[in-house]
Amino acid sequence: IKMMAASKLASLGEIATGIAHEINQPLTYLSSFVQRMRRKLEKNILDKNKLKKELDTSYNQIDRIVTIIDHLRVFGRRDQMEKQQISIETVFNNTLILMEESVRMKNITLIKNIEHNLPLIWGNPNQLEQVFINLLQNAVGAFHKNTKDGEIFVDISLLKAEGLVVIKVSDNGIGIERKNQNKIFEPFFSTKEVGKGTGLGLSIAYGIVQEHRGSIECESTINKGTTLKIELPIC
């Protein structure tokens, strides 16, 4: 539990910059909107039709901020949620509320391929979201600082004959040496520089996947990229 709490705090810390940027965009629009309306009121040149459109846009911006904050409250609380029938696609989309801006700010392209009408799985949505965050953070960390043409590819599909949902998170980053590929799920093991990673993320992900009666494995080639594959049983 302490390891999971530490990993979650580290995750929130690493994505805080992206979330701040994501919230700042609608706040900037709202601030500009208020200033424009104030000037127009002073000059008595309000156009009702334009005002209505801008108000609608403003409400959408506010909804975006509320969505992010509400989801942070759910994600940040102590995890006591029981397992239930859940959509893995919904879990992934909720993860993007926290992670998408962080990926974009690194100039990395995120590509999604999610099979339609996937069956539900039996699991804890908050824990599985933690798994997605750890996998995406691991993929982001696979690129050098000034990366060009960086891509993260997320593929979620059904292996019907086996009754499994298969999740693959791939990157075209620096890759992992073969001698380390069996160690990345060990607690406190990290290929990052000292002070740049707790080494807990993938070990926490491994534990959560095991709790969900699933499996996780790594395939990687130096300077070509890494794929982390998770298989989870459907309900």
Stockholm file with secondary structure:
# STOCKHOLM 1.0

chainA/1-235         IKMMAASKLASLGEIATGIAHEINQPLTYLSSFVQRMRRKLEKNILDKNKLKKELDTSYNQIDRIVTIIDHLRVFGRRDQMEKQQISIETVFNNTLILMEESVRMKNITLIKNIEHNLPLIWGNPNQLEQVFINLLQNAVGAFHKNTKDGEIFVDISLLKAEGLVVIKVSDNGIGIERKNQNKIFEPFFSTKEVGKGTGLGLSIAYGIVQEHRGSIECESTINKGTTLKIELPIC
#=GR chainA/1-235 SS CHHHHHHHHHHHHHHHHHHHHHHHHHHHHHHHHHHHHHHHHHHTCCCHHHHHHHHHHHHHHHHHHHHHHHHHHHHHSCCCCCCEEECHHHHHHHHHHHHHHHHHHTTEEEEEEECTTCCCEEECHHHHHHHHHHHHHHHHTTSCTTCSSEEEEEEEEEEGGGTEEEEEEEECSSCCCGGGTTTTTSTTCCSSCTTSCCSCHHHHHHHHHHHTTCEEEEEEETTTEEEEEEEEEBC
#=GC SS_cons         CHHHHHHHHHHHHHHHHHHHHHHHHHHHHHHHHHHHHHHHHHHTCCCHHHHHHHHHHHHHHHHHHHHHHHHHHHHHSCCCCCCEEECHHHHHHHHHHHHHHHHHHTTEEEEEEECTTCCCEEECHHHHHHHHHHHHHHHHTTSCTTCSSEEEEEEEEEEGGGTEEEEEEEECSSCCCGGGTTTTTSTTCCSSCTTSCCSCHHHHHHHHHHHTTCEEEEEEETTTEEEEEEEEEBC
//
